[in-house]
């Protein structure tokens, strides 16, 4: 974004920002859902404070992105609308733009990298957009979208670095303050910065004492590093399962707004993310994408007795295969599943001995692989038994391994 445009938006008064976000809220009436806060009894009990979830995974199109996209498209001139719009996205922004364009009767084109999950490609097509698959990474798709915009006269709808998009996302902040007037902190996932900039604008211009905390995976810290270095910084690479916040470079406007209104950015690990996905599925029966649970994954760093904290669950567009993988990783991380190998003398009765030890320790066998023709060493007369068991935590696993070793079995823990 051009420097003079950034300066213009930064020069707006608090009242002007509030009015623009309230106007966005009016634009969105009848289009989006007002997602009511859910008090998390499990997180609240664990950390001794009141923790709420703002479930934008239940939003139309499955994420918050529709708010910014629809508000932006609502602001187009007749000429811009008649020429059509274009966006680049590997997921939620694509669906938000496609849905909004369909509602407005505007031609839309979405450029998606070829790594985009088929679920999201098909969902975007279902909203009536023309989908162009181009490039191996998002940057390739972005460049192609810019090229097509110039070629055909389309208006480009940026996923985050656009004031109208930011104001649309800011309607979330208005809803939080309407429902929980005495909120102390709001935790927001942060990638390019559009979401947190909007929420911060809405909240800080009305309740400046409320803390706005960004949460980022350690493998995707573009905004945090940029703020620390006091200029927009482009990372050479990002690495995180939370694809919704996997951004190499924040926007010029979002960087400026975050620097002015965001109080702090905290970091989380991939393990934190996996456990949070599992927790919200188990305890709240909510399906969230990895980026969606980032605030809940970081809430332990901000929780203090007496606080009222809102964690924004930003989206729930996740395919079944990914859910399955995350659940398995989460169960392993919590010690709920263990796989181990054990050497057995190749003679009758050895498998029964292992099975009895597993049963005596109240572990449940999920899978067992035993093939006497696959000898460890054909001259040692030993074979490997591989067992996957359901367990009740890390102490239970330790107990089972000790019991096997006490019975002279050599245990090799696989995971």
Buried (B, 14 or more C-beta within 10 A) or exposed (E): BEEEEBEEBEEBEEEEBBBBBBBBBEBBEEBBEBBEBBEBEEBBEBBEBBBBBBBBBBBBBBBBBBBBBBBBBBBBEEEBBEBBBBBBBBBBBBBBBBBBBBBBEBBBBBBBBEEBBEBBBEBBBEBBBBBBBBBEEBBBBBBBBBEBBEEEEBBBBBBBBBBBBBBBBBBBBBBBBEBBEEBBBBBBBBBBBBBBBBBBBBBBBBBEEBBBBBBBBEBBBBBBBBBEEEEBBEBEEBEBBBBBBBBBBBBBBBBBBBBEBBEBBBBBBBEBBBBBBBBBBEEBEBBBBBBBBBBBBBBEBBBEEEBBBBBBBBBBBBEEEBBEEBBBBBBBBBBBBBBBBBBBEBEEEBBEBBBEBBEEBEBEEEEBEBEEEEBBEEEEEBBBBBBBBBBBEEEBBEBBBEBBEEEEBEBEEEE
